Amino acid sequence: MSKGSSVLRNRHLLILCLLLVAAGGSLFLYKWLDLGVPIKADNAIGAWTVEARIRFTAQSGKPVKVRFAVPLRPPGFALLDETFVSSGYGLSTAVQDGDREALWAIRRARGEQELYYQAVVYPARDTAQSSGSRPPPVEPPQFSDAQAAVVTSLVEQIRAHSADIATFAVETLQRLGARDNSDINLLLAGDNSPERRAEVAAGILATANIAARPVYGFQLQKEGRRLPLLTRLEVHNGERWLSFDPLSGAQGQPDDFLVWSRGKPPLRDSDGVRHLRLEFSAAENTYEALAVARQRAAERGSLALQFSLLSLPVQMQMVYRVVLTMPLGALIIVLLRNVVGIKAFGTFAPILIALAFRETRLLNGILLFTGIVALGLGARFYMERLKLLLVPRLASVLTVVVLMMATLSVLTYQLGIGAGLSVALFPMVILTMTIERMSIGWEEAGPREALQQAGGSLLAASLAYLVMTERQVQHLVFMFPELLLIVLAITLALGRYTGYRLTELRRFKALAG
């Protein structure tokens, strides 16, 4: 290779890196300084993007209607924005009995259908105690003769053991928890779920001329998929609605509980559908400053935020929060191997191990990884005596690894060590290949070299984990994915580095002198 061609290649790489840095840096500065997208994860209030996904199969030739409750002044929260996604469907909303309902309708539909509702909510103190309007006149529910007699007796007993409406509600819920009481079993009809308890408690309170209703919602999480729908009981004390846990009777609503509907479950009724399914997802985002940035971008006609990752469904957003940190983990591997000189098993194995550490946590992950690799290495050395071919040997090691992981999970669970259950999160193929490469290195270069590579892999995975799970890092790469262009430029520049590695300075110290 001539010196001239090498200079041209270096110049080409330099120009490419500068262009990548200029493009990524310019877009970052534009979104930060001009549009006001926040660069800190903690400079805005905690807000959540909540998504309801309704899936069903349309009956051929029949009109389709789906009535679904959507949030209306949820206590403790305020609605910042909402979006209905229903291609081809007619949509109308109305307030019925203190609840807001959306009605999707279409004349003809075929096959699998999906409807989406997405809302952005944030904590608001001024709505903490205002769970909707004042209650309508109380109407006792219709009980059978036997149930009515039980309810009348219970109301008299509870009234004698309570001082006000709040204590009346607590006493009611505690009495519904008596499983060995035949009268209570008659009222619950064999259904001891929170929803059934809330419905029966509301009926008992209505008999005592106290307004009460079940409420349905879920607890918000930073990254929640398929959130379970929970039921609570609201009781009006003459001034405001009080919230109670139907199972324990504890008063007070958790700060992260979002009330979705009142009186009835969110899915009200439907026509012309089969296999109706409802899923909720939620993800925490910084929406206060971002809402201002979006408004500013809309006023200027900018598409920078309209086509951002925040426009994706919530579940996809959570996936990209993890995926976008992987180039940073890869950059750390490049630095450790090409600049520092740390030896490791490949490039992607430490990154995948770092992803597993996200669920196991760092210390537990290191212990589990070390234990599995050590046991698998022993099994691999034993199989060496059997003189197996490569592919059958790898398949055998993979089988042994899976059996060891399952055994370890069962043993740790029986011993009360919950961390052992997370061993199943390790990528089994990566563990198998790590064991195979470590055994080959052990035979060809000796135990010291193999242990150095294993230790280097763990070190690289640990550092990558610390960077990839840092909240500020996740915020930056999610809000400003263009910063990965700068990461790419740094990686490309390191790809031409041929100088001494840090671990080699001591080795070649004599030559330097």
C-alpha positions as CSV (number, residue, x, y, z in Angstrom):
1,M,0.0,0.0,0.0
2,S,1.5,3.3,-1.1
3,K,1.9,6.2,1.3
4,G,-0.3,8.4,-0.9
5,S,-3.2,6.1,-0.8
6,S,-2.9,5.8,3.0
7,V,-3.0,9.6,3.3
8,L,-6.1,9.8,1.1
9,R,-7.8,7.1,3.2
10,N,-7.0,8.9,6.4
11,R,-8.2,12.2,4.9
12,H,-11.4,10.5,3.8
13,L,-12.0,9.0,7.2
14,L,-11.3,12.4,8.9
15,I,-13.8,14.2,6.6
16,L,-16.4,11.5,7.3
17,C,-16.0,11.8,11.0
18,L,-16.1,15.6,10.9
19,L,-19.3,15.4,8.9
20,L,-20.9,13.0,11.3
21,V,-19.9,15.2,14.3
22,A,-21.2,18.3,12.5
23,A,-24.6,16.7,11.6
24,G,-25.2,15.2,15.0
25,G,-24.0,18.2,16.9
26,S,-26.0,20.7,14.8
27,L,-29.2,18.8,15.2
28,F,-28.6,18.4,18.9
29,L,-27.9,22.1,19.4
30,Y,-31.0,23.0,17.3
31,K,-33.3,20.8,19.4
32,W,-31.7,22.0,22.7
33,L,-31.2,25.7,22.2
34,D,-33.8,26.6,19.6
35,L,-36.7,24.2,20.4
36,G,-36.0,23.9,24.1
37,V,-35.9,20.1,24.4
38,P,-34.5,19.4,27.9
39,I,-31.1,17.8,28.2
40,K,-31.5,16.9,31.9
41,A,-33.7,14.0,33.0
42,D,-34.7,15.8,36.2
43,N,-35.5,19.3,35.0
44,A,-39.2,18.5,34.3
45,I,-42.0,17.1,36.3
46,G,-42.7,13.4,36.1
47,A,-45.2,12.7,33.4
48,W,-46.5,9.5,31.9
49,T,-47.6,8.4,28.5
50,V,-50.4,6.0,29.0
51,E,-51.7,3.8,26.2
52,A,-54.8,1.6,25.9
53,R,-54.8,-0.9,23.1
54,I,-58.1,-2.6,22.2
55,R,-57.9,-5.7,19.9
56,F,-60.7,-7.8,18.6
57,T,-61.9,-9.8,15.6
58,A,-64.7,-8.1,13.6
59,Q,-67.7,-10.2,12.6
60,S,-68.0,-10.3,8.9
61,G,-70.9,-8.3,7.5
62,K,-71.9,-6.7,10.8
63,P,-71.5,-3.1,12.0
64,V,-68.8,-2.7,14.7
65,K,-69.2,-0.5,17.8
66,V,-66.9,-0.3,20.8
67,R,-67.7,1.9,23.8
68,F,-64.6,2.6,26.0
69,A,-64.1,4.8,29.0
70,V,-61.3,7.4,28.9
71,P,-59.9,9.4,31.8
72,L,-61.9,12.4,33.0
73,R,-60.2,14.5,35.7
74,P,-58.4,11.6,37.4
75,P,-57.6,12.5,41.0
76,G,-54.0,13.6,41.5
77,F,-53.4,14.0,37.8
78,A,-54.1,16.3,34.9
79,L,-54.5,15.5,31.3
80,L,-51.8,17.2,29.1
81,D,-52.6,15.6,25.8
82,E,-54.5,12.7,24.3
83,T,-54.6,10.9,20.9
84,F,-57.2,8.5,19.3
85,V,-55.8,6.2,16.7
86,S,-58.6,4.4,14.8
87,S,-58.1,4.4,11.0
88,G,-61.5,4.3,9.2
89,Y,-63.6,4.4,12.3
90,G,-66.0,7.1,13.3
91,L,-65.3,8.6,16.8
92,S,-67.4,10.5,19.3
93,T,-66.9,11.2,22.9
94,A,-69.5,12.0,25.6
95,V,-69.7,12.3,29.4
96,Q,-72.1,9.8,31.0
97,D,-72.7,9.5,34.7
98,G,-69.5,11.3,35.6
99,D,-67.4,9.2,33.2
100,R,-66.1,10.2,29.8
101,E,-66.7,7.6,27.1
102,A,-65.4,7.2,23.5
103,L,-67.5,5.4,20.9
104,W,-65.8,3.9,17.9
105,A,-68.1,2.8,15.0
106,I,-67.7,1.5,11.5
107,R,-70.2,0.1,9.0
108,R,-68.0,-2.8,7.8
109,A,-64.8,-4.3,9.1
110,R,-63.0,-7.6,8.6
111,G,-60.4,-9.7,10.5
112,E,-58.2,-8.5,13.3
113,Q,-58.8,-4.8,14.3
114,E,-56.8,-2.6,16.7
115,L,-57.9,0.7,18.4
116,Y,-55.5,2.9,20.3
117,Y,-56.0,5.6,22.9
118,Q,-52.9,7.5,24.2
119,A,-52.9,10.1,26.9
120,V,-50.2,12.1,28.6
121,V,-50.9,12.7,32.3
122,Y,-48.8,14.5,35.0
123,P,-49.2,15.0,38.8
124,A,-51.4,17.9,39.7
125,R,-52.1,18.7,43.4
126,D,-55.2,20.7,42.7
127,T,-57.0,17.6,41.5
128,A,-55.8,15.4,44.4
129,Q,-59.1,15.4,46.2
130,S,-61.6,16.1,43.4
131,S,-62.5,12.6,42.2
132,G,-65.2,13.9,39.9
133,S,-68.5,15.7,40.6
134,R,-70.8,15.3,43.6
135,P,-72.6,12.0,43.7
136,P,-76.1,11.5,42.4
137,P,-78.9,10.5,44.8
138,V,-78.1,7.1,46.3
139,E,-80.1,4.2,45.0
140,P,-79.7,0.9,46.8
141,P,-79.1,-2.1,44.5
142,Q,-81.4,-5.0,44.0
143,F,-80.6,-7.9,46.3
144,S,-82.3,-11.2,46.6
145,D,-84.4,-11.8,49.8
146,A,-81.7,-13.7,51.5
147,Q,-79.0,-11.2,50.5
148,A,-81.2,-8.3,51.5
149,A,-81.6,-9.8,55.0
150,V,-77.9,-10.2,55.4
151,V,-77.2,-6.7,54.2
152,T,-79.7,-5.2,56.6
153,S,-78.2,-7.0,59.5
154,L,-74.7,-6.0,58.4
155,V,-75.6,-2.4,58.2
156,E,-76.9,-2.4,61.7
157,Q,-73.8,-4.1,63.1
158,I,-71.4,-1.9,61.1
159,R,-73.2,1.3,62.2
160,A,-72.8,0.3,65.8
161,H,-69.1,-0.2,65.4
162,S,-68.3,2.9,63.3
163,A,-68.2,6.6,64.1
164,D,-68.5,8.3,60.6
165,I,-68.6,7.4,57.0
166,A,-64.9,6.6,56.7
167,T,-64.9,4.2,59.5
168,F,-68.2,2.7,58.3
169,A,-66.5,2.0,54.9
170,V,-63.4,0.5,56.6
171,E,-65.6,-1.8,58.8
172,T,-67.6,-2.9,55.8
173,L,-64.5,-3.9,53.9
174,Q,-63.0,-5.7,56.9
175,R,-66.2,-7.7,57.4
176,L,-66.2,-8.7,53.7
177,G,-62.7,-10.3,54.3
178,A,-64.2,-12.9,56.7
179,R,-63.9,-16.0,54.5
180,D,-65.5,-18.4,57.0
181,N,-68.7,-16.4,57.4
182,S,-71.6,-18.0,55.5
183,D,-73.4,-14.6,55.2
184,I,-70.4,-13.0,53.6
185,N,-70.0,-15.9,51.2
186,L,-73.6,-15.5,50.2
187,L,-73.0,-11.9,49.3
188,L,-69.7,-12.5,47.4
189,A,-71.1,-15.6,45.6
190,G,-67.8,-17.3,45.7
191,D,-66.0,-14.4,44.1
192,N,-63.4,-12.9,46.5
193,S,-61.7,-10.7,43.9
194,P,-61.1,-7.0,44.7
195,E,-63.7,-6.0,42.0
196,R,-66.4,-8.2,43.5
197,R,-65.6,-6.9,47.0
198,A,-65.8,-3.3,45.8
199,E,-69.2,-3.9,44.1
200,V,-70.7,-5.6,47.2
201,A,-69.3,-2.9,49.6
202,A,-70.8,-0.2,47.4
203,G,-74.2,-2.0,47.6
204,I,-74.0,-2.2,51.4
205,L,-73.0,1.4,51.7
206,A,-75.8,2.4,49.4
207,T,-78.3,0.5,51.6
208,A,-77.0,2.8,54.4
209,N,-77.6,5.8,52.2
210,I,-73.9,6.4,51.6
211,A,-72.7,7.1,48.0
212,A,-70.0,4.7,47.0
213,R,-68.7,3.2,43.7
214,P,-65.9,1.0,42.4
215,V,-63.1,2.7,40.5
216,Y,-60.8,1.1,38.0
217,G,-57.2,2.0,37.1
218,F,-53.6,0.9,37.5
219,Q,-50.4,1.9,39.2
220,L,-48.1,3.9,36.9
221,Q,-44.6,2.5,36.3
222,K,-41.5,4.0,34.6
223,E,-41.7,1.2,32.0
224,G,-44.9,-0.8,32.4
225,R,-46.2,-3.3,29.8
226,R,-49.5,-5.0,30.1
227,L,-50.4,-3.3,33.3
228,P,-53.0,-5.2,35.4
229,L,-56.3,-3.4,35.9
230,L,-56.9,-2.8,39.6
231,T,-60.1,-2.0,41.5
232,R,-60.5,0.4,44.4
233,L,-63.6,1.7,46.3
234,E,-64.5,5.4,46.5
235,V,-66.9,6.6,49.2
236,H,-68.3,10.1,49.4
237,N,-68.3,11.5,53.0
238,G,-70.5,14.5,52.1
239,E,-67.6,16.7,51.1
240,R,-65.3,14.7,48.9
241,W,-64.6,11.2,47.7
242,L,-62.4,8.9,49.8
243,S,-60.4,6.0,48.4
244,F,-60.1,2.6,50.0
245,D,-58.3,-0.7,49.2
246,P,-61.1,-3.3,48.8
247,L,-58.9,-6.1,50.2
248,S,-57.3,-4.5,53.3
249,G,-59.7,-1.6,53.9
250,A,-56.8,0.8,54.1
251,Q,-57.8,4.4,53.4
252,G,-55.9,6.6,51.0
253,Q,-55.0,6.3,47.3
254,P,-51.3,5.7,46.2
255,D,-49.8,8.7,44.5
256,D,-49.0,6.6,41.4
257,F,-52.5,5.2,41.0
258,L,-54.3,6.5,37.9
259,V,-58.1,6.3,38.0
260,W,-59.3,5.3,34.5
261,S,-63.0,4.8,35.0
262,R,-65.6,4.9,37.7
263,G,-68.6,2.7,38.4
264,K,-67.9,0.2,35.6
265,P,-64.8,-1.3,34.0
266,P,-63.3,0.6,31.1
267,L,-64.8,-1.6,28.3
268,R,-68.5,-0.7,28.5
269,D,-70.1,-2.6,25.6
270,S,-69.4,-3.7,22.0
271,D,-71.3,-5.0,19.0
272,G,-70.1,-7.0,16.0
273,V,-66.9,-8.1,17.7
274,R,-65.3,-11.3,19.0
275,H,-62.3,-12.0,21.2
276,L,-62.2,-8.5,22.7
277,R,-58.9,-7.8,24.4
278,L,-57.7,-4.7,26.3
279,E,-54.1,-3.9,27.2
280,F,-52.6,-1.0,29.1
281,S,-49.0,0.3,28.9
282,A,-47.3,3.3,30.5
283,A,-43.9,4.9,30.3
284,E,-42.5,7.8,32.2
285,N,-41.2,10.8,30.1
286,T,-40.3,14.4,30.6
287,Y,-43.3,16.2,29.1
288,E,-43.4,19.6,30.7
289,A,-40.5,21.1,28.9
290,L,-41.1,18.8,25.9
291,A,-44.7,20.1,25.5
292,V,-43.3,23.6,25.2
293,A,-40.8,22.4,22.7
294,R,-43.4,20.6,20.7
295,Q,-45.6,23.7,20.6
296,R,-42.6,25.8,19.5
297,A,-41.8,23.3,16.8
298,A,-45.4,23.3,15.5
299,E,-45.4,27.1,15.4
300,R,-42.2,27.1,13.3
301,G,-43.3,24.3,11.1
302,S,-40.4,22.1,12.2
303,L,-40.6,18.4,11.8
304,A,-37.8,17.6,14.2
305,L,-40.1,16.5,17.0
306,Q,-43.0,15.4,14.9
307,F,-40.9,12.5,13.7
308,S,-39.2,11.8,17.0
309,L,-39.2,8.6,18.9
310,L,-41.9,10.0,21.2
311,S,-44.4,9.5,18.3
312,L,-44.0,5.7,18.5
313,P,-46.3,3.5,20.6
314,V,-45.3,3.2,24.2
315,Q,-44.1,-0.3,24.0
316,M,-41.8,0.6,21.1
317,Q,-40.5,3.6,23.1
318,M,-39.4,1.3,25.9
319,V,-37.6,-1.0,23.5
320,Y,-35.7,1.9,22.0
321,R,-34.7,3.2,25.4
322,V,-32.7,0.1,25.7
323,V,-31.6,-0.4,22.1
324,L,-30.2,3.2,21.7
325,T,-27.8,2.6,24.6
326,M,-26.2,-0.4,22.9
327,P,-23.9,1.7,20.6
328,L,-22.5,3.3,23.8
329,G,-21.8,-0.1,25.2
330,A,-20.1,-1.1,22.0
331,L,-18.0,2.1,22.2
332,I,-16.9,1.1,25.7
333,I,-15.8,-2.3,24.3
334,V,-13.8,-0.6,21.6
335,L,-12.0,1.6,24.1
336,L,-11.2,-1.2,26.4
337,R,-9.9,-3.5,23.7
338,N,-8.2,-1.1,21.2
339,V,-7.0,1.6,23.6
340,V,-6.7,0.0,27.0
341,G,-5.8,-3.5,25.8
342,I,-8.3,-5.5,27.9
343,K,-8.9,-8.9,26.5
344,A,-12.5,-10.2,26.1
345,F,-14.6,-12.8,24.4
346,G,-15.7,-11.0,21.3
347,T,-17.5,-7.6,21.0
348,F,-21.2,-8.4,21.4
349,A,-21.0,-11.0,24.1
350,P,-20.2,-8.4,26.8
351,I,-23.0,-6.1,25.5
352,L,-25.6,-8.9,25.7
353,I,-24.3,-9.8,29.2
354,A,-24.7,-6.1,30.2
355,L,-28.3,-6.2,29.0
356,A,-28.9,-9.2,31.2
357,F,-27.4,-7.3,34.1
358,R,-30.2,-4.7,33.7
359,E,-32.6,-7.3,35.2
360,T,-30.3,-9.2,37.5
361,R,-28.5,-6.1,38.9
362,L,-24.7,-6.0,38.7
363,L,-23.5,-8.0,41.7
364,N,-26.0,-10.7,41.3
365,G,-25.3,-10.9,37.6
366,I,-21.6,-11.3,38.1
367,L,-22.1,-14.1,40.6
368,L,-24.6,-15.9,38.4
369,F,-22.5,-15.5,35.3
370,T,-19.3,-16.7,37.0
371,G,-21.1,-19.7,38.5
372,I,-22.7,-20.8,35.3
373,V,-19.5,-20.4,33.2
374,A,-17.4,-22.3,35.8
375,L,-19.8,-25.2,35.9
376,G,-20.2,-25.2,32.1
377,L,-16.4,-25.1,31.7
378,G,-16.2,-28.3,33.8
379,A,-18.8,-30.0,31.6
380,R,-16.9,-28.8,28.5
381,F,-13.6,-30.3,29.7
382,Y,-15.4,-33.6,30.4
383,M,-16.9,-33.6,26.9
384,E,-13.4,-33.1,25.5
385,R,-12.6,-36.7,26.6
386,L,-15.5,-37.9,24.5
387,K,-13.9,-36.6,21.3
388,L,-17.1,-35.0,19.9
389,L,-17.3,-33.0,16.7
390,L,-17.8,-29.2,17.0
391,V,-21.5,-28.8,16.4
392,P,-22.6,-31.8,18.6
393,R,-20.3,-30.5,21.3
394,L,-21.8,-27.0,21.2
395,A,-25.3,-28.5,21.3
396,S,-24.4,-30.6,24.2
397,V,-22.9,-27.7,26.1
398,L,-26.0,-25.6,25.4
399,T,-28.2,-28.4,26.8
400,V,-26.0,-28.6,29.9
401,V,-26.2,-24.8,30.4
402,V,-30.0,-24.8,30.1
403,L,-30.3,-27.6,32.6
404,M,-27.9,-25.8,35.0
405,M,-29.9,-22.6,34.7
406,A,-33.2,-24.3,35.4
407,T,-31.7,-26.3,38.4
408,L,-30.1,-23.1,39.8
409,S,-33.5,-21.2,39.5
410,V,-35.4,-24.0,41.3
411,L,-32.8,-24.4,44.1
412,T,-32.5,-20.6,44.8
413,Y,-36.2,-20.3,44.8
414,Q,-36.6,-23.1,47.3
415,L,-33.9,-21.4,49.5
416,G,-35.7,-18.1,49.3
417,I,-33.1,-16.4,47.1
418,G,-35.1,-14.5,44.6
419,A,-32.1,-13.3,42.6
420,G,-31.4,-16.8,41.3
421,L,-34.6,-16.6,39.3
422,S,-33.1,-13.9,37.1
423,V,-30.5,-16.3,35.8
424,A,-32.9,-17.2,33.0
425,L,-32.4,-13.7,31.6
426,F,-28.9,-14.5,30.5
427,P,-28.5,-15.2,26.8
428,M,-27.9,-19.0,26.7
429,V,-26.2,-19.0,23.3
430,I,-23.7,-16.4,24.5
431,L,-23.0,-18.4,27.6
432,T,-22.4,-21.5,25.5
433,M,-20.0,-19.7,23.1
434,T,-18.2,-18.1,26.1
435,I,-17.6,-21.5,27.6
436,E,-16.4,-22.9,24.3
437,R,-14.0,-20.1,23.6
438,M,-12.8,-20.1,27.2
439,S,-12.0,-23.8,27.0
440,I,-10.2,-23.5,23.7
441,G,-8.2,-20.6,25.1
442,W,-7.4,-22.6,28.2
443,E,-6.1,-25.5,26.1
444,E,-4.2,-23.4,23.6
445,A,-2.8,-20.5,25.6
446,G,-3.1,-21.7,29.2
447,P,-5.4,-21.0,32.2
448,R,-4.0,-17.5,32.7
449,E,-5.0,-16.3,29.2
450,A,-8.5,-17.8,29.5
451,L,-9.1,-16.3,32.9
452,Q,-7.8,-12.9,31.6
453,Q,-10.4,-13.0,28.7
454,A,-13.2,-14.0,31.1
455,G,-12.3,-11.3,33.5
456,G,-12.0,-8.8,30.7
457,S,-15.4,-9.8,29.5
458,L,-17.0,-9.3,32.9
459,L,-15.2,-6.0,33.3
460,A,-16.4,-4.8,29.9
461,A,-20.0,-6.0,30.6
462,S,-20.0,-4.3,34.0
463,L,-18.8,-0.9,32.7
464,A,-21.2,-1.1,29.8
465,Y,-24.0,-1.9,32.3
466,L,-23.2,1.1,34.4
467,V,-23.3,3.4,31.4
468,M,-26.3,1.9,29.7
469,T,-28.5,2.0,32.8
470,E,-27.6,5.6,33.8
471,R,-30.8,7.6,33.7
472,Q,-29.2,10.7,32.2
473,V,-27.6,8.7,29.5
474,Q,-30.8,7.0,28.6
475,H,-32.6,10.4,28.5
476,L,-30.0,11.9,26.2
477,V,-29.9,9.2,23.6
478,F,-33.7,8.8,23.6
479,M,-34.4,12.6,23.3
480,F,-31.3,13.2,21.1
481,P,-30.7,10.0,19.1
482,E,-28.6,12.2,16.7
483,L,-25.8,12.0,19.3
484,L,-25.2,8.5,18.2
485,L,-23.7,10.0,15.0
486,I,-21.0,11.4,17.2
487,V,-20.6,8.0,18.8
488,L,-20.2,6.6,15.3
489,A,-17.6,9.1,14.4
490,I,-15.5,8.3,17.5
491,T,-15.8,4.6,16.8
492,L,-14.7,5.1,13.2
493,A,-11.7,7.2,14.4
494,L,-10.7,4.5,16.9
495,G,-10.9,2.0,14.1
496,R,-7.7,3.4,12.6
497,Y,-5.8,3.6,15.9
498,T,-2.6,1.5,15.7
499,G,-0.7,3.0,18.6
500,Y,0.3,1.4,21.9
501,R,-2.4,0.2,24.2
502,L,-2.2,1.2,27.8
503,T,-1.6,-2.3,29.0
504,E,1.4,-2.5,26.6
505,L,3.2,0.6,27.9
506,R,4.8,-1.4,30.7
507,R,5.6,-4.3,28.4
508,F,7.5,-2.1,25.9
509,K,8.9,0.3,28.5
510,A,12.4,-0.8,27.7
511,L,12.0,0.0,24.0
512,A,10.6,3.4,24.9
513,G,13.7,4.2,27.0
